[in-house]
Amino acid sequence: MNDLGDKRALRPGRPSLIGKVVQYRHESKLLAGNALEDPVRRTHPVYLPPGYDDGQRRYPVLWCLAAYTNAGPGQVNWRNHGENLPERLDRLIAEQRMPPVIMVFPDCYTSLGGNQYVNTPAMGNYADFLLEELVPAIDRDFRTIPEAAGRGVFGKSSGGFGALHLAMAHPGTFAAVASHAGDCGFDRVYLRDFPMCCDVLARHDGDIEDFIRTFWRDRQPGGADFHTLMTLCLAASYSPDPDQPLGLRLPFDLHTCRLDKAVWQQWLAFDPALRVDQGADALSALAGLWIDVGNRDQYFIHYGTRELHERLCAAGIEHHFEEFDGSHSGIDWRFDQSLPWLVNQLAR
């Protein structure tokens, strides 16, 4: 019996048939010697649908890229309210809203608090790690549909950016992409954090390494500290420079906060809203492209996402676009719409 239909229960139940999460351990060769000395031995949770152990069926695979401050293991943790992603998949499959799938939750966390899923000497070649190392390993060790037609990638915030970046910069691995409030319109999203970053780093005499060490040892880091760490992560991703501390160059002067236009142009080269022409062939080749954003996004990502939508339309690139009533927070409910849609674009 499906407990989801029990109207008497105060909290929704679980389906009678549920999948399982296995902890997939992998040692990366491509991340060996990374500049931040982050671990190369990691555990990547993998969701296997109900019935996986009962036959030889192969399944499409969805790759879930975590938002900044999170990583794969955090995506499968128990929640006191709502559902984690494996529980959501169990429900959507039990309700026959989507077919069974495998879902992979890669751990790409770094000492800079997260990842943008790009190749960079300042953090590591995480795009290559995912596409050239982890995807083939998952295809080898699980009953996937081991071709691009059977793979989709999605995420929210930095994860949504990562999904778009991989689709444009490294085509041929995923057939379908979904970005929920992915970083977009950098001039409207990132610039406002730069003065705050200058203020925070000034308390450390501009010493980036001292700030990071202090951050990880501080029992109560504030919001400004998190935004500063994120700015450093972005600089490591978009403007690496081996001649600078920690191998990253900030796009502004720490004393005056004057924008360094040359470095800022390096950042803008990654902006999805400005990359449509460059990535047009890769995006047009996708079986499905989903983009959505809240109309009250507190990071103002909705403005850049609207521009991205307009540029996709102008380029004649087919895609699904929605602007929903909501902010940047608490948007996991959007997966109820995007995940069934995403799987329906894949080979099964």
C-alpha contacts under 8 A as a table, 3 or more apart, distances in Angstrom:
res1	aa1	res2	aa2	distance
1	M	15	P	7.69
1	M	16	S	5.78
2	N	5	G	6.25
2	N	14	R	7.25
2	N	15	P	4.78
2	N	16	S	4.96
2	N	17	L	7.87
2	N	94	A	7.92
3	D	6	D	5.50
3	D	12	P	7.63
3	D	13	G	4.99
3	D	14	R	5.60
3	D	15	P	5.44
3	D	16	S	6.47
4	L	12	P	5.82
4	L	13	G	4.91
4	L	14	R	5.80
4	L	15	P	5.89
4	L	91	R	7.97
5	G	13	G	7.90
6	D	9	A	5.94
6	D	12	P	7.59
6	D	13	G	7.41
7	K	10	L	7.93
9	A	12	P	6.41
9	A	13	G	7.43
14	R	18	I	7.83
14	R	87	E	7.87
14	R	90	D	7.90
14	R	91	R	7.24
15	P	18	I	6.25
15	P	90	D	6.83
15	P	91	R	6.39
15	P	94	A	6.34
17	L	50	P	5.98
17	L	90	D	7.66
17	L	94	A	7.42
18	I	49	P	6.93
18	I	50	P	5.16
18	I	90	D	5.47
19	G	47	Y	6.86
19	G	48	L	5.48
19	G	49	P	4.21
19	G	50	P	4.27
19	G	51	G	7.57
19	G	52	Y	7.89
19	G	86	P	7.54
19	G	90	D	6.39
20	K	47	Y	5.76
20	K	48	L	5.38
20	K	49	P	6.63
20	K	50	P	7.44
20	K	86	P	7.83
21	V	45	P	6.24
21	V	46	V	5.42
21	V	47	Y	4.44
21	V	48	L	6.19
21	V	86	P	7.51
22	V	45	P	5.72
22	V	46	V	5.31
22	V	47	Y	6.52
22	V	48	L	7.60
23	Q	43	T	5.96
23	Q	44	H	5.92
23	Q	45	P	4.63
23	Q	46	V	6.39
24	Y	43	T	5.40
24	Y	44	H	5.03
24	Y	45	P	5.76
24	Y	46	V	6.60
25	R	41	R	7.19
25	R	42	R	5.82
25	R	43	T	4.45
25	R	44	H	6.30
26	H	41	R	5.78
26	H	42	R	5.66
26	H	43	T	6.38
26	H	44	H	7.62
27	E	40	V	5.51
27	E	41	R	4.27
27	E	42	R	6.42
28	S	31	L	5.55
28	S	32	A	6.50
28	S	40	V	5.17
28	S	41	R	6.45
28	S	129	F	7.35
28	S	133	E	7.43
29	K	32	A	5.20
29	K	40	V	7.47
30	L	124	G	7.99
30	L	125	N	6.88
30	L	128	D	7.42
30	L	129	F	5.84
30	L	133	E	7.65
31	L	34	N	5.49
31	L	40	V	5.90
31	L	124	G	5.84
31	L	125	N	6.57
31	L	126	Y	7.42
31	L	129	F	6.92
32	A	40	V	6.05
33	G	37	E	6.51
34	N	37	E	5.37
34	N	38	D	6.72
34	N	121	P	7.48
34	N	122	A	7.74
34	N	123	M	6.09
34	N	124	G	5.17
35	A	38	D	7.89
35	A	121	P	6.88
35	A	122	A	5.75
35	A	123	M	5.63
35	A	124	G	6.85
35	A	246	L	7.87
36	L	110	T	7.61
36	L	111	S	6.63
36	L	122	A	7.36
36	L	123	M	5.92
38	D	110	T	6.19
38	D	111	S	6.70
39	P	42	R	6.78
42	R	107	D	6.77
43	T	73	P	7.60
43	T	106	P	7.88
43	T	107	D	6.76
44	H	72	G	6.18
44	H	73	P	6.70
44	H	104	V	7.14
44	H	105	F	5.70
44	H	106	P	4.89
44	H	107	D	5.56
45	P	72	G	6.54
45	P	73	P	6.18
45	P	76	V	7.50
45	P	104	V	6.25
45	P	105	F	5.32
45	P	106	P	6.99
46	V	102	I	7.11
46	V	103	M	5.74
46	V	104	V	4.59
46	V	105	F	6.16
47	Y	86	P	6.45
47	Y	102	I	5.54
47	Y	103	M	4.99
47	Y	104	V	6.40
48	L	52	Y	6.21
48	L	101	V	7.12
48	L	102	I	5.11
48	L	103	M	7.02
49	P	52	Y	5.68
49	P	90	D	7.46
49	P	100	P	5.65
49	P	101	V	6.01
49	P	102	I	6.29
50	P	53	D	7.98
50	P	90	D	7.87
50	P	100	P	7.44
51	G	54	D	5.20
51	G	55	G	7.29
52	Y	55	G	6.53
52	Y	56	Q	7.86
52	Y	57	R	7.50
56	Q	143	R	7.44
57	R	143	R	7.04
58	R	143	R	4.84
58	R	144	T	5.06
58	R	145	I	5.63
58	R	348	R	7.94
59	Y	100	P	7.08
59	Y	101	V	5.47
59	Y	102	I	6.26
59	Y	143	R	6.43
59	Y	144	T	4.88
59	Y	145	I	5.53
59	Y	150	G	7.70
59	Y	348	R	6.45
60	P	101	V	5.41
60	P	102	I	6.30
60	P	144	T	5.90
60	P	145	I	5.38
60	P	150	G	4.68
60	P	151	R	5.90
60	P	343	V	7.39
60	P	346	L	6.82
60	P	347	A	6.70
60	P	348	R	5.99
61	V	101	V	5.81
61	V	102	I	4.73
61	V	103	M	5.53
61	V	104	V	7.34
61	V	144	T	6.41
61	V	145	I	7.26
61	V	150	G	6.28
61	V	151	R	4.93
61	V	152	G	6.34
62	L	101	V	7.16
62	L	102	I	6.32
62	L	103	M	4.71
62	L	104	V	6.36
62	L	151	R	5.90
62	L	152	G	4.76
62	L	153	V	5.56
62	L	154	F	7.38
62	L	343	V	7.80
63	W	103	M	5.76
63	W	104	V	4.91
63	W	105	F	6.35
63	W	106	P	7.68
63	W	151	R	7.57
63	W	152	G	6.16
63	W	153	V	4.56
63	W	154	F	6.31
64	C	72	G	7.66
64	C	103	M	7.04
64	C	104	V	6.09
64	C	105	F	5.25
64	C	106	P	7.16
64	C	153	V	6.08
64	C	154	F	5.32
64	C	155	G	5.64
64	C	159	G	7.63
65	L	71	A	7.59
65	L	72	G	7.32
65	L	105	F	6.74
65	L	106	P	6.85
65	L	153	V	7.40
65	L	154	F	6.18
65	L	155	G	4.86
65	L	156	K	7.58
65	L	158	S	8.00
65	L	159	G	4.52
65	L	160	G	7.27
65	L	162	G	7.08
65	L	163	A	7.23
66	A	70	N	5.63
66	A	71	A	5.08
66	A	72	G	6.22
66	A	75	Q	7.24
66	A	105	F	7.72
66	A	155	G	6.09
66	A	156	K	7.00
66	A	158	S	7.16
66	A	159	G	4.96
67	A	70	N	5.54
67	A	71	A	7.20
67	A	114	G	7.44
67	A	115	N	7.91
67	A	155	G	6.97
67	A	156	K	5.81
67	A	157	S	5.36
67	A	158	S	4.79
67	A	159	G	4.76
67	A	160	G	7.69
68	Y	71	A	7.84
68	Y	113	G	6.72
68	Y	114	G	4.66
68	Y	115	N	6.25
68	Y	116	Q	7.80
68	Y	157	S	7.21
68	Y	158	S	5.56
68	Y	159	G	7.38
68	Y	230	M	7.81
69	T	109	Y	7.85
69	T	113	G	5.21
69	T	114	G	5.06
70	N	74	G	6.07
70	N	75	Q	7.65
70	N	109	Y	7.06
70	N	113	G	7.85
70	N	114	G	6.41
71	A	74	G	5.49
71	A	75	Q	6.73
71	A	105	F	7.62
71	A	106	P	6.99
71	A	107	D	5.07
71	A	108	C	6.13
71	A	109	Y	5.58
71	A	114	G	7.32
72	G	75	Q	5.29
72	G	76	V	7.30
72	G	105	F	4.24
72	G	106	P	4.77
72	G	107	D	4.52
72	G	108	C	7.38
73	P	76	V	5.80
73	P	77	N	6.91
73	P	105	F	6.94
73	P	106	P	7.82
73	P	107	D	6.65
74	G	77	N	5.42
75	Q	84	N	6.55
75	Q	85	L	6.53
75	Q	105	F	7.05
76	V	84	N	5.63
76	V	85	L	6.15
76	V	86	P	6.42
77	N	84	N	6.48
78	W	83	E	7.74
78	W	84	N	6.40
79	R	82	G	6.42
79	R	83	E	6.20
79	R	84	N	6.29
83	E	86	P	7.87
83	E	87	E	5.59
83	E	88	R	5.77
84	N	87	E	5.45
84	N	88	R	6.24
85	L	88	R	4.90
85	L	89	L	6.13
86	P	89	L	5.07
86	P	90	D	6.24
87	E	90	D	5.03
87	E	91	R	6.33
88	R	91	R	5.19
88	R	92	L	6.14
88	R	336	D	7.90
89	L	92	L	5.12
89	L	93	I	5.95
90	D	93	I	5.33
90	D	94	A	6.03
91	R	94	A	5.04
91	R	95	E	6.04
92	L	95	E	5.16
92	L	96	Q	6.23
92	L	97	R	5.26
92	L	98	M	5.94
92	L	336	D	7.42
92	L	340	P	7.95
93	I	96	Q	4.93
93	I	97	R	5.95
93	I	98	M	5.25
93	I	99	P	5.84
93	I	100	P	6.05
94	A	97	R	7.64
95	E	98	M	7.83
96	Q	99	P	6.70
97	R	340	P	6.34
98	M	339	L	7.68
98	M	340	P	4.78
98	M	343	V	7.14
98	M	344	N	7.77
99	P	340	P	7.74
99	P	343	V	7.48
101	V	343	V	7.87
102	I	144	T	7.36
106	P	130	L	7.98
108	C	114	G	7.14
108	C	115	N	6.38
108	C	117	Y	7.81
108	C	126	Y	7.22
109	Y	113	G	6.63
109	Y	114	G	4.88
109	Y	115	N	6.20
110	T	113	G	5.55
110	T	114	G	5.32
110	T	115	N	6.66
110	T	123	M	7.46
111	S	114	G	7.39
112	L	115	N	7.85
112	L	212	I	7.83
112	L	229	L	6.08
112	L	230	M	6.93
112	L	232	L	6.93
112	L	233	C	5.24
113	G	229	L	6.77
113	G	230	M	6.76
113	G	233	C	7.14
114	G	230	M	7.78
114	G	233	C	7.21
115	N	118	V	7.87
115	N	158	S	7.18
115	N	233	C	7.14
116	Q	158	S	5.73
116	Q	159	G	7.07
116	Q	161	F	7.05
116	Q	162	G	5.60
116	Q	234	L	7.37
116	Q	237	S	6.66
117	Y	126	Y	5.42
117	Y	127	A	5.35
117	Y	159	G	7.89
117	Y	162	G	5.19
117	Y	165	H	7.77
117	Y	166	L	7.72
118	V	125	N	6.59
118	V	126	Y	5.73
118	V	127	A	5.04
118	V	162	G	7.39
118	V	165	H	7.58
118	V	166	L	7.91
118	V	237	S	6.40
119	N	123	M	7.98
119	N	124	G	6.14
119	N	125	N	3.92
119	N	126	Y	5.45
119	N	127	A	5.44
119	N	128	D	6.87
119	N	237	S	7.37
120	T	123	M	5.75
120	T	124	G	5.34
120	T	125	N	5.53
120	T	126	Y	7.77
120	T	236	A	7.00
120	T	237	S	5.75
120	T	238	Y	7.80
120	T	240	P	6.66
121	P	124	G	5.37
121	P	125	N	6.93
121	P	240	P	6.74
121	P	242	P	7.89
121	P	247	G	7.55
122	A	236	A	5.29
122	A	237	S	7.18
122	A	240	P	5.70
122	A	241	D	7.54
122	A	242	P	7.51
122	A	246	L	6.79
122	A	247	G	5.12
122	A	248	L	6.32
123	M	236	A	6.59
123	M	237	S	7.38
125	N	128	D	5.49
125	N	129	F	6.12
126	Y	129	F	4.74
126	Y	130	L	6.12
127	A	130	L	5.29
127	A	131	L	6.16
127	A	166	L	7.09
128	D	131	L	5.15
128	D	132	E	5.23
128	D	133	E	7.02
129	F	132	E	5.71
129	F	133	E	5.11
129	F	134	L	6.24
130	L	133	E	5.78
130	L	134	L	4.91
130	L	135	V	6.03
131	L	134	L	6.27
131	L	135	V	5.42
131	L	136	P	7.55
131	L	173	T	6.99
132	E	135	V	6.48
132	E	136	P	6.63
133	E	136	P	5.76
133	E	137	A	6.26
134	L	137	A	4.98
134	L	138	I	6.14
135	V	138	I	5.26
135	V	139	D	6.21
136	P	139	D	5.00
136	P	140	R	6.09
137	A	140	R	5.07
137	A	141	D	6.23
138	I	141	D	5.26
138	I	142	F	5.76
138	I	144	T	7.70
139	D	142	F	5.62
139	D	143	R	6.80
139	D	144	T	5.58
139	D	145	I	7.54
139	D	146	P	5.54
140	R	143	R	7.77
144	T	150	G	7.79
145	I	149	A	7.96
145	I	150	G	5.22
145	I	151	R	7.58
145	I	347	A	7.74
145	I	348	R	7.62
146	P	150	G	6.71
146	P	151	R	7.94
147	E	150	G	5.60
147	E	151	R	6.90
147	E	173	T	7.44
148	A	151	R	5.24
148	A	172	G	6.26
148	A	173	T	4.82
148	A	174	F	4.83
148	A	175	A	5.44
149	A	174	F	6.87
149	A	175	A	5.15
149	A	346	L	5.63
149	A	347	A	5.46
150	G	174	F	7.64
150	G	175	A	7.00
150	G	346	L	5.07
150	G	347	A	4.83
150	G	348	R	6.83
151	R	173	T	7.27
151	R	174	F	5.00
151	R	175	A	5.86
151	R	176	A	6.93
151	R	346	L	6.66
152	G	174	F	5.20
152	G	175	A	5.79
152	G	176	A	4.62
152	G	177	V	5.72
152	G	342	L	6.88
152	G	343	V	7.39
152	G	346	L	7.30
153	V	163	A	5.83
153	V	174	F	6.57
153	V	176	A	6.52
153	V	177	V	5.09
153	V	178	A	6.55
154	F	159	G	6.91
154	F	160	G	6.04
154	F	163	A	5.55
154	F	177	V	5.61
154	F	178	A	4.54
154	F	179	S	5.77
154	F	180	H	7.87
155	G	158	S	7.41
155	G	159	G	4.12
155	G	160	G	4.16
155	G	161	F	7.65
155	G	162	G	7.52
155	G	163	A	6.52
155	G	178	A	6.68
155	G	179	S	5.62
155	G	180	H	6.19
155	G	182	G	7.64
156	K	159	G	4.82
156	K	160	G	4.30
156	K	161	F	7.52
156	K	179	S	5.89
156	K	180	H	4.36
156	K	181	A	5.67
156	K	182	G	5.63
157	S	160	G	5.10
157	S	161	F	6.36
157	S	179	S	7.75
157	S	180	H	6.37
157	S	181	A	5.08
157	S	182	G	4.13
157	S	183	D	5.70
157	S	328	H	7.91
158	S	161	F	4.94
158	S	162	G	6.03
158	S	182	G	5.78
158	S	183	D	5.97
159	G	162	G	4.88
159	G	163	A	6.20
159	G	179	S	7.52
159	G	182	G	6.71
160	G	163	A	5.09
160	G	164	L	6.40
160	G	178	A	6.88
160	G	179	S	4.02
160	G	180	H	5.49
160	G	181	A	6.52
160	G	182	G	4.07
160	G	183	D	7.06
161	F	164	L	5.20
161	F	165	H	6.01
161	F	179	S	6.75
161	F	182	G	4.43
161	F	183	D	5.19
161	F	184	C	7.34
161	F	272	P	7.55
162	G	165	H	4.94
162	G	166	L	6.03
162	G	182	G	7.87
163	A	166	L	5.35
163	A	167	A	6.24
163	A	177	V	6.31
163	A	178	A	6.99
163	A	179	S	6.53
164	L	167	A	5.12
164	L	168	M	6.25
164	L	177	V	7.00
164	L	178	A	7.86
164	L	179	S	6.85
164	L	272	P	7.10
165	H	168	M	5.26
165	H	169	A	5.72
165	H	170	H	7.64
165	H	270	F	7.68
165	H	272	P	7.36
166	L	169	A	5.32
166	L	170	H	5.05
166	L	171	P	6.80
167	A	170	H	5.70
167	A	171	P	5.10
167	A	172	G	7.79
167	A	173	T	7.90
167	A	174	F	6.95
167	A	177	V	7.31
167	A	282	A	6.64
167	A	283	L	6.81
168	M	171	P	5.87
168	M	279	G	4.91
168	M	280	A	7.83
168	M	282	A	5.55
168	M	283	L	6.43
169	A	279	G	7.22
170	H	173	T	7.37
171	P	174	F	7.15
171	P	282	A	5.70
172	G	175	A	7.38
174	F	177	V	7.28
174	F	286	L	7.75
175	A	285	A	7.91
175	A	286	L	5.05
175	A	287	A	5.37
175	A	288	G	6.87
175	A	345	Q	7.69
175	A	346	L	6.82
176	A	286	L	5.71
176	A	287	A	5.53
176	A	288	G	4.58
176	A	289	L	5.84
176	A	342	L	6.36
176	A	345	Q	6.50
176	A	346	L	7.06
177	V	286	L	7.79
177	V	288	G	6.31
177	V	289	L	4.99
177	V	290	W	6.16
177	V	342	L	7.20
178	A	289	L	5.92
178	A	290	W	4.43
178	A	291	I	5.90
178	A	338	S	7.03
178	A	342	L	7.15
179	S	182	G	5.50
179	S	290	W	6.19
179	S	291	I	4.99
179	S	292	D	6.56
180	H	291	I	6.08
180	H	292	D	5.14
180	H	293	V	5.82
180	H	334	R	7.95
181	A	184	C	7.94
181	A	291	I	7.67
181	A	292	D	6.10
181	A	293	V	4.52
181	A	294	G	7.07
181	A	301	I	6.40
181	A	302	H	7.27
181	A	305	T	7.57
181	A	328	H	6.84
182	G	293	V	7.91
182	G	301	I	7.44
182	G	305	T	7.99
183	D	186	F	7.15
183	D	189	V	7.63
183	D	271	D	7.70
183	D	272	P	7.80
183	D	301	I	6.42
184	C	189	V	7.40
184	C	271	D	5.80
184	C	272	P	5.69
184	C	273	A	5.95
184	C	301	I	5.92
184	C	304	G	4.94
184	C	305	T	5.84
184	C	308	L	7.66
185	G	188	R	5.62
185	G	189	V	6.33
185	G	271	D	6.34
185	G	272	P	7.43
185	G	273	A	5.92
185	G	274	L	8.00
185	G	301	I	6.65
185	G	303	Y	6.78
185	G	304	G	3.72
185	G	305	T	6.85
185	G	307	E	7.60
186	F	189	V	4.93
186	F	190	Y	5.45
186	F	191	L	7.33
186	F	267	W	7.95
186	F	268	L	6.77
186	F	271	D	6.17
186	F	304	G	7.37
187	D	190	Y	6.02
187	D	191	L	5.68
188	R	191	L	6.52
188	R	192	R	7.60
188	R	300	F	6.45
188	R	301	I	7.33
188	R	303	Y	7.42
188	R	304	G	7.19
189	V	192	R	6.93
189	V	299	Y	5.72
189	V	300	F	5.86
189	V	301	I	6.17
190	Y	193	D	5.73
190	Y	194	F	7.25
190	Y	231	T	7.98
191	L	194	F	5.58
192	R	195	P	6.88
192	R	196	M	7.83
193	D	196	M	5.36
193	D	197	C	6.17
193	D	227	H	6.96
193	D	228	T	7.62
193	D	231	T	7.62
194	F	197	C	5.00
194	F	198	C	6.32
194	F	231	T	7.75
194	F	252	F	7.42
194	F	257	C	6.98
195	P	198	C	5.05
195	P	199	D	6.33
195	P	257	C	6.08
196	M	199	D	5.07
196	M	200	V	6.27
196	M	224	A	6.65
196	M	228	T	7.33
197	C	200	V	5.19
197	C	201	L	6.11
197	C	224	A	7.34
197	C	225	D	7.97
197	C	227	H	7.25
197	C	228	T	4.86
197	C	231	T	7.37
198	C	201	L	5.26
198	C	202	A	5.96
198	C	206	G	7.96
198	C	254	L	5.28
198	C	255	H	7.24
198	C	257	C	6.74
199	D	202	A	5.13
199	D	203	R	6.88
200	V	203	R	5.56
200	V	204	H	7.35
200	V	224	A	7.09
200	V	225	D	6.85
200	V	228	T	7.09
201	L	204	H	5.15
201	L	205	D	6.40
201	L	206	G	4.88
201	L	207	D	6.75
201	L	208	I	6.84
201	L	211	F	6.70
201	L	228	T	7.97
201	L	254	L	7.87
202	A	205	D	4.79
202	A	206	G	5.18
202	A	254	L	7.72
203	R	206	G	7.36
204	H	207	D	5.44
204	H	208	I	7.53
204	H	210	D	6.55
204	H	211	F	6.07
206	G	254	L	7.05
207	D	210	D	5.37
207	D	211	F	6.41
208	I	211	F	5.13
208	I	212	I	6.35
208	I	245	P	7.12
208	I	246	L	7.71
209	E	212	I	5.16
209	E	213	R	6.21
209	E	245	P	7.53
209	E	246	L	7.18
210	D	213	R	5.21
210	D	214	T	6.09
211	F	214	T	5.09
211	F	215	F	5.99
212	I	215	F	4.94
212	I	216	W	6.39
212	I	229	L	7.30
213	R	216	W	5.52
213	R	217	R	6.47
214	T	217	R	5.19
214	T	218	D	5.88
215	F	218	D	5.23
215	F	221	P	6.40
215	F	225	D	7.13
218	D	221	P	5.67
221	P	225	D	5.99
221	P	226	F	7.22
222	G	225	D	5.23
222	G	226	F	6.58
223	G	226	F	5.16
223	G	227	H	6.30
224	A	227	H	5.13
224	A	228	T	6.08
225	D	228	T	5.04
225	D	229	L	6.20
226	F	229	L	5.13
226	F	230	M	6.16
227	H	230	M	4.94
227	H	231	T	6.15
228	T	231	T	5.03
228	T	232	L	6.36
229	L	232	L	5.10
229	L	233	C	6.26
230	M	233	C	4.91
230	M	234	L	6.16
231	T	234	L	5.02
231	T	235	A	6.18
232	L	235	A	5.02
232	L	236	A	6.12
232	L	248	L	7.64
232	L	250	L	7.44
233	C	236	A	5.07
233	C	237	S	6.22
234	L	237	S	4.97
234	L	238	Y	5.93
234	L	239	S	7.88
235	A	238	Y	5.18
235	A	239	S	5.06
235	A	240	P	6.49
235	A	248	L	5.79
235	A	249	R	6.13
235	A	250	L	5.74
235	A	251	P	7.56
235	A	267	W	7.86
236	A	239	S	5.86
236	A	240	P	5.00
236	A	247	G	7.03
236	A	248	L	4.85
236	A	249	R	7.32
237	S	240	P	6.44
238	Y	266	Q	6.25
238	Y	267	W	5.09
238	Y	270	F	7.06
239	S	248	L	6.11
239	S	249	R	5.73
239	S	250	L	7.29
239	S	251	P	7.92
239	S	263	V	6.57
239	S	266	Q	6.02
239	S	267	W	6.55
240	P	247	G	5.67
240	P	248	L	4.24
240	P	249	R	5.91
241	D	244	Q	5.64
241	D	247	G	4.82
241	D	248	L	4.79
241	D	249	R	5.66
242	P	245	P	7.75
242	P	246	L	7.62
242	P	247	G	4.27
242	P	248	L	6.82
243	D	247	G	6.28
244	Q	247	G	4.96
244	Q	248	L	5.69
244	Q	249	R	6.13
245	P	248	L	6.41
245	P	249	R	7.92
249	R	263	V	7.58
250	L	253	D	7.54
250	L	263	V	7.40
251	P	259	L	5.98
251	P	260	D	5.03
251	P	261	K	7.25
251	P	262	A	7.92
251	P	263	V	5.02
251	P	264	W	5.23
252	F	257	C	5.30
252	F	258	R	5.33
252	F	259	L	4.30
252	F	260	D	4.97
253	D	256	T	5.63
253	D	257	C	4.70
253	D	258	R	5.31
253	D	259	L	6.60
253	D	260	D	7.01
254	L	257	C	5.39
254	L	258	R	7.97
259	L	264	W	7.27
260	D	263	V	5.56
260	D	264	W	6.04
261	K	264	W	4.90
261	K	265	Q	6.09
262	A	265	Q	5.24
262	A	266	Q	6.82
263	V	266	Q	5.12
263	V	267	W	6.77
264	W	267	W	5.06
264	W	268	L	6.29
265	Q	268	L	4.92
265	Q	269	A	6.23
266	Q	269	A	5.31
266	Q	270	F	7.38
267	W	270	F	5.68
267	W	271	D	7.06
268	L	271	D	5.02
268	L	274	L	7.31
269	A	274	L	7.21
269	A	275	R	7.05
270	F	274	L	7.75
270	F	275	R	7.05
271	D	274	L	5.44
271	D	275	R	6.29
272	P	275	R	5.04
272	P	276	V	6.66
272	P	308	L	6.86
273	A	276	V	6.42
273	A	304	G	6.30
273	A	305	T	6.98
273	A	307	E	6.11
273	A	308	L	4.33
273	A	311	R	7.27
274	L	277	D	7.62
274	L	308	L	7.57
275	R	278	Q	5.25
275	R	279	G	5.93
276	V	279	G	5.09
276	V	280	A	5.42
276	V	308	L	7.59
276	V	311	R	6.68
276	V	312	L	6.60
276	V	315	A	7.76
277	D	280	A	5.04
277	D	315	A	7.34
278	Q	281	D	7.82
279	G	282	A	5.41
279	G	283	L	6.12
280	A	283	L	5.18
280	A	284	S	5.89
280	A	315	A	7.37
280	A	317	I	7.29
281	D	284	S	5.15
281	D	285	A	6.21
282	A	285	A	5.25
282	A	286	L	6.81
283	L	286	L	5.45
283	L	289	L	7.65
283	L	317	I	6.98
284	S	317	I	5.47
284	S	318	E	6.97
286	L	289	L	6.74
287	A	345	Q	5.78
287	A	346	L	7.36
288	G	318	E	7.90
288	G	319	H	6.62
288	G	320	H	7.95
288	G	342	L	6.95
288	G	345	Q	5.78
289	L	318	E	7.39
289	L	319	H	4.85
289	L	320	H	6.17
290	W	319	H	5.93
290	W	320	H	4.75
290	W	321	F	6.16
290	W	338	S	7.23
290	W	342	L	7.78
291	I	305	T	7.96
291	I	319	H	7.47
291	I	320	H	6.09
291	I	321	F	4.92
291	I	322	E	6.60
292	D	305	T	7.75
292	D	321	F	5.53
292	D	322	E	4.65
292	D	323	E	5.56
292	D	324	F	7.29
293	V	297	D	7.38
293	V	301	I	7.38
293	V	302	H	5.76
293	V	305	T	7.07
293	V	322	E	6.73
293	V	323	E	5.11
293	V	324	F	6.26
293	V	327	S	7.93
293	V	328	H	7.72
294	G	297	D	5.31
294	G	302	H	6.40
294	G	323	E	5.58
294	G	324	F	4.87
294	G	325	D	5.58
294	G	326	G	4.49
294	G	327	S	4.88
294	G	328	H	6.38
295	N	302	H	5.98
295	N	323	E	5.96
295	N	324	F	5.97
295	N	325	D	5.56
295	N	326	G	5.87
295	N	327	S	6.50
296	R	300	F	7.43
296	R	302	H	7.47
296	R	325	D	7.06
296	R	326	G	5.54
296	R	327	S	4.52
296	R	328	H	7.41
297	D	300	F	5.17
297	D	301	I	6.04
297	D	302	H	6.18
297	D	326	G	6.90
297	D	327	S	4.00
297	D	328	H	4.65
297	D	329	S	7.93
298	Q	301	I	7.70
298	Q	327	S	6.12
298	Q	328	H	6.10
299	Y	328	H	7.19
300	F	303	Y	6.03
300	F	304	G	7.73
301	I	304	G	5.52
301	I	305	T	6.16
302	H	305	T	4.97
302	H	306	R	6.05
302	H	323	E	7.80
303	Y	306	R	5.25
303	Y	307	E	6.49
304	G	307	E	4.98
304	G	308	L	6.15
305	T	308	L	4.86
305	T	309	H	6.13
306	R	309	H	5.05
306	R	310	E	6.24
307	E	310	E	5.04
307	E	311	R	6.15
308	L	311	R	5.14
308	L	312	L	6.11
309	H	312	L	5.13
309	H	313	C	6.21
309	H	321	F	6.96
310	E	313	C	5.10
310	E	314	A	6.15
311	R	314	A	4.96
311	R	315	A	6.13
312	L	315	A	5.11
312	L	316	G	6.19
312	L	317	I	5.20
312	L	318	E	7.43
312	L	319	H	7.73
313	C	316	G	5.03
313	C	317	I	5.97
313	C	318	E	7.34
314	A	317	I	7.74
326	G	329	S	7.87
326	G	331	I	7.51
327	S	330	G	7.60
327	S	331	I	7.54
328	H	331	I	6.75
330	G	333	W	7.53
331	I	334	R	5.74
332	D	335	F	5.63
332	D	336	D	7.98
333	W	336	D	5.74
333	W	337	Q	7.84
334	R	337	Q	5.51
334	R	338	S	6.39
335	F	338	S	4.92
335	F	339	L	5.39
336	D	339	L	6.14
336	D	340	P	7.05
337	Q	340	P	6.31
337	Q	341	W	6.61
338	S	341	W	5.09
338	S	342	L	5.88
339	L	342	L	4.96
339	L	343	V	6.22
340	P	343	V	5.32
340	P	344	N	6.25
341	W	344	N	5.21
341	W	345	Q	6.76
342	L	345	Q	5.44
342	L	346	L	7.11
343	V	346	L	5.29
344	N	347	A	7.89
